[in-house]
């Protein structure tokens, strides 16, 4: 059965002082999710577990993101997380740079076209 994307959400998160790329990614995911109440599964008559949730995270150092630790943000669905080069590292006069992570969350379902 074909996969159809029904929703895309975007978020931005930061780690101001600790240069914690995973925390910046977590905050970006929360930014994308916490401002919405999305009932896509119910709208299409699917169980929430049928949601295919594809997460793309952009940071300057993708190897510093613990993607496995971010799955707990999602209470249901089939989660795929991809971390790529992106985001920003903002230099600071003293100390580590401020890390900015960007995320895109795509929600899809396997379904026949209407």
N, C-alpha and C positions, 0 to 999 in steps of 0.2 A: 504494500500500500504506500502511496506517495506521502512524503512529509511536507507539511504546509506550515510556514511561520505565521503566527497570528499576533505577535507582540514583540517589540523591541524596547528596552529601557536602557538608559544611560546613567552613569554615576561617576563622581569624582571623589577621591579620598586622599588624605595627606598623612604623612608622618613628619611632624614639624622639627623635631630635634634628635630622634633616635635613629634615623635612617632605617626604619623598619618597613621593608617593602611589603611584607605580608600584612602588617597592620594597615598600611595605606590601601592595599587591595581590599581588605575586609571593610574598611570605612567606605570605599567606593561602592562596594556591593550593597552595603546598608543604605547608602545614599540613593541608589537606584531602586531599592525595594521598599524602604520604610515610608516613602511618601505616597505609596499607592496601595490600593486594595484591589487586587486583580482577581477576578473570578472566572478566568478563561475556561478552566476545566468544566465548571458548571454550565457556563454559557453554551458550550458545545456538547454537553451531555457526557463528558468523559470523567473517569475517576481522576483525582489529582495526581495519582501515581503515573498516569499516562503522559503527563507533561514531559516533553523533551526540552531540557533547559541547557542551552549552550552559552557558556560564559567566556568572554574574551577579556583579558586583562592586559593593559599596556603599562609597562614600567621601564625605566632605563636599564635595570639589571634583572631580567626575567629569572635568572638562576637563583635569585635571593628570595623568591616567593615560594612559600610552602603551600602549594595548591591543594594538597590533601587536607590541610587543616581548615580550608574554607568551605568544605562541603556541609558542615554543620549549620551554616547560615540558612540553608534551604530545608524546610521541614518535609518536603515531598518532591516528587519528580525524579527524572533520570538526568543526573547532572554530569556535564562534560565541561571541564575547565581547561582553557588554553591560555598560556602566558606568553606574551610576545614583547618585542622591543617597542617602547612607546612612552607615554607619560613624560614627566619632566623631573630633573633634579635641579633645584634652584640653589645656587651657591650662597653661602652665608659668610659674613666677614670672619666670624669665629665659629669653629665647630663644624659638624657634619652638615651637608646640604639638606634642605627640605625636599622630601620625596612627594611627588604627586603621581597617583595612579588613576588611570581612566578605565572604565569597564563598559561593556555592552552585554546585555543579557537578552538572548533571543529565546522565546517560548514557541514551541512548535508541537504539532500533533500528527500522528499518522492517520490520514483520513482521505476519503475520496472527495474530489471536487464537487461543489454543489451543482 
